[in-house]
Amino acid sequence: MTDWVLIMIAAVACYAFVTYLEHKKKLDLIDRGLWKPEEKQERPEHKLITGLLFFLLGVALLVGSCLPGVEPGLVGGLRISGLLTTAAGVALLIAHSITSKKSLGLFRPKAPP
């Protein structure tokens, strides 16, 4: 049990360190005047692809938990992880639809009368 906790702590620490290095790199580029803000623009297609990946992964976990021969103790975990990944996929698909509508100009603020 403690092995998994240590692995999770190490993973979070590595992620925090990489994020810190990226932030420090960005600040250094800003100080030198070499940073271009449009460099890291995320396109809505990335959210669509990621959303479909999570959605299909969640559906696969849910279907896998319903197959016969799966241990009863494992079924609950598979269903919960399937529901979580499906929800993440649906959230990313909704985010894609909203950002693509914004980029098309469908969400325009109404002019005051």
Order of alpha helices (4+ residues) and beta strands (2+ residues): alpha-alpha-alpha
